[in-house]
Amino acid sequence: MQKKLRITVEGKVYDVTVEELTENGHAAPSYPSIAGTGASSSVVAAPLSAPMPHVPAAAPAASAVPGAEICPLGGVVESVDVTVGQKISQGDRIAVVEAMKMKTPVHANHSGTVASIAIKPGDPVEAGAVLMTIA
């Protein structure tokens, strides 16, 4: 698409015709004006990227494990705040998961002793993944 423009360089005025090109040097397609402003728009399609790989859960589904503490959201484990054998109470913070640059504390739903931990800092987790079990 060609556009007529007026530019001024060091006090001299020039009327020029400009053609918008794609990265490969072809004329860019043009489309009707934007919301009735009279300004035309053009769109250059970017190549499709490969689909994002599926990240498996850190452990089996919570329903399969008695005493399981499950992850409330998908993200990356920022910290694990308990150790195996530690006694904890319902409501204690057991881990922190980071998702979209927000750190979310995960609190225990059960009181008892930490029997196993299925995650470590840096692990990707999905919502519903077992983080640890409490006996």
Disulfide bonds with the S-S distance in Angstrom:
none
